[in-house]
Amino acid sequence: MNQKKKQWLLLATALICIFHFVPMYILTSTSFKKESDLSSKWAFPDYLYLDNFKNAWEQVNLGTAFINNIIITVVSVLFVLVIGALASYPLARYQTKLNKFMYLLFVSALIVPPLTILVPLYQFIVDLGGLNSYWAIIALHVTFNLPITIFLYTGFISTIPRELDEAAMIDGASKIGLFFRIILPLLKPVTVTVIILTGVFIWNDYQFSVFFLQSSEKATITVALSTFFSMFNNNIGWVAAGSLMAMLPITILYLFLQRYFIQGLSSGAVKD
């Protein structure tokens, strides 16, 4: 790569960083300002007003919403990981017509927007008595996150040499033992990728939560914040503080796992 291309690449990178940094800066600045502070949104306060965070936490019951989010996200991601990994291994290793058809079926589901089937899906959940229940929203998240999970796991497993399977089988390992003892430990990069992708989607989900978790006791953070905007839109500091708290857990998770993210994403998209 010549010097001119490097300069253009650095410029593009800088512009992208600024594009993402500016909203974050304004959000952070606003969350620490008093309601009476009429200074420019670009000016960071020379004081820290923490009452915005306290009021945001108490007024819309963010504590309960955080607990709901944690339960739904953690359980959903665990199911997605287990089911996705177990389903992907035979799809990657045994290229039968049925397996190829099932793989294409899962991948084709990626292009189906969930909102297009929301009405029949809502009626189905109502008939099952799943409104305002953890199991229904978890089942929905698992269902709609399995296609991308299977796509990534199948591609990643396809890059693992088959000689490892043969060696383990010669040593007397069963297929289940082979998967859990040999294959599963090698899936760390793509597993981290799946955790981040599905975790962010589920944590930030609004479209399912607003319809299927209508009770205030089961409301997630996004639903709580949506009521927050309608109730306290005259106090933007509270809204900003609530939004900042909502994004912190998933941001911290990404910072801890980011070094595996790109490796798993790129490997999972390559197939033999």
Wavefront OBJ file of the C-alpha trace (Angstrom):
o trace
v 0.000 0.000 0.000
v 1.515 3.323 -1.066
v 1.704 6.427 1.078
v -1.262 8.164 -0.569
v -3.576 5.215 0.039
v -2.465 5.055 3.657
v -3.296 8.748 4.099
v -6.763 8.296 2.604
v -7.318 5.246 4.824
v -6.295 7.178 7.929
v -8.575 10.056 6.925
v -11.528 7.710 6.400
v -10.825 6.038 9.758
v -10.676 9.409 11.500
v -13.979 10.520 9.951
v -15.689 7.297 11.008
v -14.364 7.709 14.560
v -15.594 11.304 14.715
v -18.968 10.269 13.311
v -19.394 7.794 16.201
v -17.715 9.926 18.872
v -19.829 13.084 18.486
v -23.191 11.563 19.585
v -21.451 9.802 22.477
v -19.811 13.071 23.555
v -23.124 14.975 23.474
v -24.895 12.177 25.378
v -22.225 12.112 28.086
v -22.071 15.895 28.357
v -25.849 16.215 28.675
v -26.112 13.473 31.297
v -23.894 15.441 33.716
v -25.609 18.824 33.283
v -28.189 20.383 35.578
v -31.642 21.152 34.215
v -30.945 24.857 34.706
v -27.725 24.654 32.650
v -28.511 26.386 29.341
v -24.993 26.203 27.931
v -24.303 24.796 24.478
v -24.655 21.059 24.012
v -21.043 21.091 22.819
v -19.748 22.478 26.107
v -18.800 19.831 28.656
v -19.752 20.960 32.196
v -17.017 21.888 34.659
v -18.949 20.023 37.365
v -20.488 16.557 37.726
v -24.223 16.536 38.455
v -24.994 12.929 39.409
v -28.641 13.466 40.354
v -29.614 12.843 36.736
v -28.495 9.227 37.111
v -30.268 8.842 40.455
v -33.523 10.297 39.153
v -33.372 8.285 35.939
v -32.821 5.077 37.918
v -35.707 5.726 40.298
v -38.365 7.355 38.108
v -38.765 4.615 35.510
v -37.655 1.702 37.707
v -34.514 0.993 35.711
v -33.333 -1.469 38.366
v -36.126 -3.916 37.513
v -35.578 -3.308 33.807
v -31.875 -4.137 34.174
v -32.716 -7.405 35.928
v -35.187 -8.316 33.181
v -32.595 -7.516 30.521
v -29.921 -9.588 32.216
v -32.177 -12.626 32.616
v -33.487 -12.478 29.046
v -30.107 -11.762 27.453
v -28.045 -14.302 29.392
v -30.522 -17.176 29.033
v -31.197 -16.425 25.361
v -27.497 -16.236 24.485
v -26.778 -19.508 26.310
v -29.509 -21.315 24.376
v -28.332 -19.779 21.103
v -24.749 -20.899 21.751
v -25.615 -24.465 22.722
v -28.220 -25.107 20.022
v -26.254 -23.256 17.343
v -22.992 -25.080 18.008
v -24.614 -28.523 18.202
v -26.593 -27.934 15.008
v -23.630 -26.506 13.098
v -21.229 -29.404 13.649
v -23.110 -31.987 11.527
v -23.974 -29.318 8.955
v -20.271 -28.538 8.539
v -18.901 -32.070 8.699
v -21.522 -34.130 6.822
v -22.342 -32.624 3.433
v -25.490 -34.628 2.697
v -28.299 -33.246 0.560
v -30.493 -32.878 3.626
v -27.787 -31.004 5.551
v -27.116 -28.701 2.610
v -30.824 -27.964 2.333
v -31.101 -27.271 6.065
v -28.082 -24.961 5.939
v -29.556 -23.003 3.025
v -32.861 -22.830 4.881
v -31.189 -21.333 7.944
v -29.167 -18.867 5.883
v -32.207 -17.791 3.872
v -33.970 -16.957 7.136
v -31.464 -14.126 7.576
v -33.258 -12.071 4.943
v -36.683 -12.325 6.610
v -37.373 -9.169 8.693
v -39.026 -10.152 11.979
v -41.540 -7.316 11.674
v -43.061 -8.897 8.559
v -44.447 -11.785 10.636
v -45.131 -9.835 13.818
v -48.940 -9.995 13.604
v -49.275 -13.799 13.257
v -46.422 -14.212 15.726
v -48.226 -12.044 18.270
v -51.416 -14.055 17.862
v -49.451 -17.286 18.244
v -47.845 -16.099 21.496
v -51.247 -14.940 22.806
v -52.764 -18.355 22.048
v -49.917 -20.010 23.965
v -50.407 -17.674 26.934
v -46.897 -16.282 26.555
v -47.520 -12.556 26.937
v -45.458 -10.961 29.721
v -43.455 -14.161 30.234
v -39.729 -14.762 30.090
v -40.005 -18.053 28.237
v -41.857 -16.554 25.265
v -39.490 -13.646 24.668
v -36.480 -15.940 25.167
v -37.886 -18.427 22.644
v -38.363 -15.594 20.133
v -34.817 -14.325 20.577
v -33.359 -17.806 20.263
v -35.360 -18.470 17.112
v -34.412 -15.265 15.333
v -30.743 -15.390 16.351
v -30.095 -19.005 15.391
v -29.675 -18.367 11.617
v -26.692 -16.011 11.999
v -25.283 -18.244 14.736
v -25.462 -21.366 12.592
v -24.005 -19.468 9.642
v -20.971 -18.371 11.673
v -20.433 -21.671 13.504
v -20.767 -23.763 10.336
v -18.266 -21.623 8.471
v -15.792 -21.701 11.356
v -16.050 -25.464 11.910
v -15.457 -25.979 8.191
v -12.006 -24.418 8.624
v -11.017 -26.935 11.338
v -9.021 -29.845 9.825
v -10.967 -33.083 9.629
v -7.817 -34.925 10.699
v -8.584 -33.870 14.262
v -11.900 -35.727 14.083
v -10.254 -38.816 12.622
v -7.514 -38.849 15.266
v -10.058 -38.535 18.071
v -12.213 -41.320 16.606
v -9.161 -43.582 16.347
v -8.494 -42.921 20.040
v -12.008 -44.149 20.790
v -13.856 -40.880 21.232
v -17.592 -40.866 20.538
v -19.097 -38.194 18.285
v -20.465 -36.354 21.307
v -17.135 -36.640 23.107
v -15.320 -35.509 19.977
v -17.451 -32.403 19.757
v -17.160 -31.371 23.410
v -13.510 -32.354 23.924
v -11.953 -31.407 20.584
v -14.182 -29.102 18.551
v -15.844 -26.958 21.215
v -12.581 -25.636 22.757
v -11.502 -24.480 19.284
v -14.659 -22.408 18.832
v -13.689 -19.652 21.266
v -13.223 -16.862 18.659
v -16.512 -17.484 16.863
v -18.291 -18.058 20.182
v -17.192 -14.611 21.324
v -18.452 -13.188 18.040
v -21.834 -14.842 18.539
v -22.020 -13.604 22.131
v -21.393 -10.017 21.027
v -23.698 -10.048 17.999
v -26.622 -11.783 19.672
v -26.020 -10.158 23.041
v -26.133 -6.639 21.578
v -29.235 -7.455 19.527
v -31.116 -8.972 22.466
v -30.001 -6.338 24.983
v -31.114 -3.505 22.689
v -34.256 -5.216 21.406
v -37.355 -3.054 21.293
v -39.576 -4.539 18.582
v -40.288 -7.783 20.456
v -40.168 -6.409 23.997
v -42.694 -3.632 23.436
v -45.287 -6.093 22.096
v -44.670 -9.208 24.192
v -43.614 -7.648 27.529
v -46.387 -5.161 28.171
v -46.284 -5.441 31.956
v -44.186 -2.814 33.746
v -42.732 -5.566 35.933
v -41.354 -7.387 32.872
v -40.366 -4.312 30.839
v -36.840 -4.262 29.455
v -34.515 -1.260 29.384
v -35.506 -0.141 25.903
v -39.198 -0.206 26.765
v -38.552 1.622 30.042
v -36.540 4.274 28.212
v -39.285 4.731 25.626
v -41.733 5.649 28.405
v -38.982 7.777 29.869
v -38.887 9.939 26.731
v -42.636 10.482 26.798
v -42.734 11.260 30.511
v -39.609 13.353 30.962
v -38.836 14.830 27.556
v -38.590 18.252 29.215
v -35.604 17.036 31.258
v -33.174 15.805 28.675
v -30.516 15.260 31.352
v -32.508 12.402 32.867
v -33.076 10.864 29.467
v -29.376 11.104 28.595
v -28.344 9.597 31.931
v -30.769 6.695 31.506
v -29.528 6.024 27.981
v -25.908 6.127 29.116
v -26.539 3.616 31.906
v -28.395 1.348 29.497
v -25.463 1.115 27.097
v -22.691 0.599 29.658
v -23.066 -3.167 30.325
v -22.973 -4.226 26.685
v -20.158 -1.742 25.966
v -18.047 -3.189 28.783
v -18.735 -6.698 27.490
v -17.537 -5.719 24.026
v -14.355 -4.096 25.389
v -13.446 -7.312 27.196
v -14.155 -9.567 24.200
v -13.217 -7.363 21.252
v -9.860 -9.047 20.497
v -11.688 -12.251 19.551
v -14.521 -10.542 17.689
v -12.964 -9.820 14.285
v -11.120 -13.156 14.217
v -14.309 -15.106 14.788
v -16.352 -13.016 12.373
v -13.870 -13.326 9.507
v -13.225 -17.042 10.087
v -16.931 -17.790 10.365
v -17.588 -16.260 6.963
v -15.079 -18.534 5.154
v -15.989 -21.994 4.002
v -13.962 -24.696 2.327
l 1 2 3 4 5 6 7 8 9 10 11 12 13 14 15 16 17 18 19 20 21 22 23 24 25 26 27 28 29 30 31 32 33 34 35 36 37 38 39 40 41 42 43 44 45 46 47 48 49 50 51 52 53 54 55 56 57 58 59 60 61 62 63 64 65 66 67 68 69 70 71 72 73 74 75 76 77 78 79 80 81 82 83 84 85 86 87 88 89 90 91 92 93 94 95 96 97 98 99 100 101 102 103 104 105 106 107 108 109 110 111 112 113 114 115 116 117 118 119 120 121 122 123 124 125 126 127 128 129 130 131 132 133 134 135 136 137 138 139 140 141 142 143 144 145 146 147 148 149 150 151 152 153 154 155 156 157 158 159 160 161 162 163 164 165 166 167 168 169 170 171 172 173 174 175 176 177 178 179 180 181 182 183 184 185 186 187 188 189 190 191 192 193 194 195 196 197 198 199 200 201 202 203 204 205 206 207 208 209 210 211 212 213 214 215 216 217 218 219 220 221 222 223 224 225 226 227 228 229 230 231 232 233 234 235 236 237 238 239 240 241 242 243 244 245 246 247 248 249 250 251 252 253 254 255 256 257 258 259 260 261 262 263 264 265 266 267 268 269 270 271 272
